[in-house]
């Protein structure tokens, strides 16, 4: 079952840019893998892919395709996916209204409570990106 997820206009624009610069044919999508881990409860990675893999579900938003595993679908339920950009970093943010704030202060740029950040450097094309630990 596909998750009830909100993708903001900024996140949609960012994902479309990734797909446009990936060089993949129309019908390609963004593979978004979310797993349990990290002090916020999430570890995430994404890559531009030509097609979904067996067992993945495809979330379509305004013609944009996002490939999700069953685990990712469960973890993204009720989450808002946004794009954030600051002077020092940019990337997707996952805002979970049910996620408790992290008490970790290991990063000077810690995300607000319930927000998971993925840096642009985690973008891969046709290969798994290195896991990004988030706070």
C-alpha positions as CSV (number, residue, x, y, z in Angstrom):
1,X,0.0,0.0,0.0
2,X,1.4,3.4,-1.0
3,X,2.0,5.8,1.9
4,X,-0.1,8.9,2.5
5,X,2.8,11.4,1.9
6,X,2.9,15.0,1.0
7,X,5.5,16.2,-1.5
8,X,6.0,20.0,-1.4
9,X,6.4,22.0,-4.6
10,X,10.0,22.7,-3.7
11,X,10.7,18.9,-3.2
12,X,9.0,18.1,-6.5
13,X,11.0,20.7,-8.3
14,X,14.3,19.3,-6.8
15,X,13.4,15.7,-7.8
16,X,12.4,16.8,-11.3
17,X,15.8,18.5,-11.6
18,X,17.6,15.3,-10.5
19,X,15.6,13.3,-13.1
20,X,16.3,15.8,-15.9
21,X,20.0,15.8,-15.3
22,X,20.2,12.0,-14.9
23,X,19.9,11.5,-18.7
24,X,17.5,8.7,-18.2
25,X,14.5,8.2,-20.6
26,X,11.0,9.3,-19.8
27,X,9.4,6.9,-17.4
28,X,12.4,6.8,-15.1
29,X,12.0,7.7,-11.5
30,X,13.7,8.4,-8.2
31,X,14.4,5.4,-6.0
32,X,13.9,6.5,-2.4
33,X,15.1,4.1,0.3
34,X,14.2,4.9,3.9
35,X,15.2,2.6,6.7
36,X,15.2,2.6,10.4
37,X,18.5,4.0,11.8
38,X,20.2,7.1,12.9
39,X,19.3,9.0,16.0
40,X,16.2,10.5,14.4
41,X,14.9,7.0,13.5
42,X,15.7,7.3,9.8
43,X,18.5,6.5,7.4
44,X,17.9,7.5,3.8
45,X,19.4,7.3,0.3
46,X,18.1,8.0,-3.2
47,X,19.1,7.6,-6.8
48,X,17.7,8.2,-10.3
49,X,16.7,4.9,-11.9
50,X,15.3,3.7,-15.3
51,X,12.7,1.5,-13.7
52,X,11.4,0.1,-10.5
53,X,12.7,-3.2,-9.1
54,X,10.5,-6.2,-8.4
55,X,8.6,-5.7,-5.1
56,X,8.8,-1.9,-5.3
57,X,5.7,0.3,-5.5
58,X,5.6,3.4,-7.6
59,X,4.2,6.6,-6.1
60,X,3.2,9.0,-8.8
61,X,2.9,12.8,-8.1
62,X,2.1,15.0,-11.1
63,X,3.8,12.6,-13.5
64,X,6.8,12.2,-11.2
65,X,7.7,8.6,-10.3
66,X,9.1,7.6,-6.9
67,X,10.1,4.0,-6.4
68,X,9.6,2.7,-2.9
69,X,10.2,-0.5,-1.1
70,X,7.6,-1.9,1.3
71,X,9.7,-0.8,4.3
72,X,10.0,2.7,2.9
73,X,6.2,2.9,2.3
74,X,5.6,2.1,6.0
75,X,8.2,4.6,7.3
76,X,6.9,7.4,5.0
77,X,3.3,7.2,6.1
78,X,2.1,10.7,7.1
79,X,5.5,12.3,6.3
80,X,5.9,15.6,4.3
81,X,8.9,15.6,1.9
82,X,10.3,19.0,1.4
83,X,13.4,20.6,0.0
84,X,15.6,22.9,2.2
85,X,18.5,25.0,1.2
86,X,20.8,27.0,3.4
87,X,24.2,28.7,2.8
88,X,26.0,25.5,3.7
89,X,23.8,22.6,2.6
90,X,20.8,21.6,0.6
91,X,18.7,18.5,0.2
92,X,15.4,16.7,0.9
93,X,13.9,17.0,4.3
94,X,11.5,14.5,5.7
95,X,9.1,16.0,8.3
96,X,7.3,13.5,10.4
97,X,4.8,15.1,12.8
98,X,4.9,11.9,15.0
99,X,8.7,11.8,15.4
100,X,10.1,12.9,18.7
101,X,12.8,15.4,18.7
102,X,16.4,14.1,18.8
103,X,18.4,15.1,21.9
104,X,21.7,14.7,20.0
105,X,23.7,17.9,19.6
106,X,26.5,16.3,17.6
107,X,25.9,18.7,14.7
108,X,25.9,22.4,14.6
109,X,23.4,22.2,11.8
110,X,21.1,19.8,13.4
111,X,17.7,19.6,11.8
112,X,14.6,20.8,13.6
113,X,12.6,18.2,15.5
114,X,11.1,15.5,13.3
115,X,13.2,16.6,10.2
116,X,15.6,14.3,8.4
117,X,18.0,15.8,6.0
118,X,19.6,14.2,2.9
119,X,22.4,16.1,1.3
120,X,22.6,16.5,-2.5
121,X,25.9,14.6,-2.5
122,X,23.9,11.4,-1.8
123,X,22.5,11.4,-5.3
124,X,23.5,8.4,-7.3
125,X,22.7,7.3,-10.8
126,X,22.2,3.6,-11.4
127,X,24.0,2.6,-8.3
128,X,23.2,2.7,-4.6
129,X,24.3,5.8,-2.9
130,X,26.2,5.6,0.4
131,X,23.8,5.6,3.4
132,X,23.3,9.0,4.9
133,X,23.0,9.1,8.6
134,X,20.7,11.8,9.8
135,X,19.9,13.5,13.1
